[in-house]
Amino acid sequence: MSKNNADQIRMSLRAERAAMSAAARSQQSQQLCLQLAQWLPGLDGKKSAPLIIAAFWPLADEPDITPVLHTLIQAGHIVVLPVVAVRSAPLEFHRWLPGAPMTAGNFGVMEPIRTQALQPDILLIPTLGYTGQADRLGYGGGYYDRTLAAMQKDAHTPLTIGIAWSEGLLTDKYPQYQPQGHDMPLHAVLSPRGWSPAEPHASPSK
């Protein structure tokens, strides 16, 4: 697929997001939070070894999984959020705590105060479009692809989970879509309709 076609799909998906009602966004976000709480270790009342879990602070049209971040911290995990320390370079992940000050970074994304960059065990990644095989279509900036490629080069293999609206599924609407060579596949994608391609094991080995 050419870059122009990928950009056209992004434009179409962004338009669909913008057209979603506030009620639909709220309902789908609640469904995502419920499924994440059932899947993430330590949120079912059972003890779990502390993990470093990277999430994201939602933009206006993105799923809101922030309630899960509070629950993760209560369960003893460390929550980190992405920071663009250098433009067009891999992301850094810095610790987030409820109530801590945040600043607007690149593209208007809220970032935590930079302290010490940490390597996550699990990444929850905002996803614009996705296939049934967990190929991710992002926003076109390439930040997560560069980040995952750098982690792979450093032999750090976190569990990667895309977080998407149900409307982001590409298979039916864009059957011609094929990921490009630099697109890094994810282990799975979670949308309100469920897991693609299947629910992964939630406790990655370090």
Secondary structure as UniProt FT lines:
FT   HELIX           3..19
FT   HELIX           22..39
FT   TURN            41..42
FT   STRAND          52..54
FT   TURN            60..61
FT   HELIX           66..74
FT   TURN            75..76
FT   STRAND          78..83
FT   TURN            87..88
FT   STRAND          92..95
FT   TURN            98..99
FT   STRAND          102..104
FT   HELIX           106..108
FT   STRAND          110..112
FT   STRAND          122..126
FT   STRAND          129..130
FT   TURN            132..133
FT   STRAND          136..137
FT   HELIX           143..153
FT   TURN            154..155
FT   STRAND          159..163
FT   HELIX           166..168
FT   TURN            171..173
FT   TURN            175..176
FT   TURN            181..182
FT   STRAND          188..191
FT   TURN            192..193
FT   STRAND          194..196
//
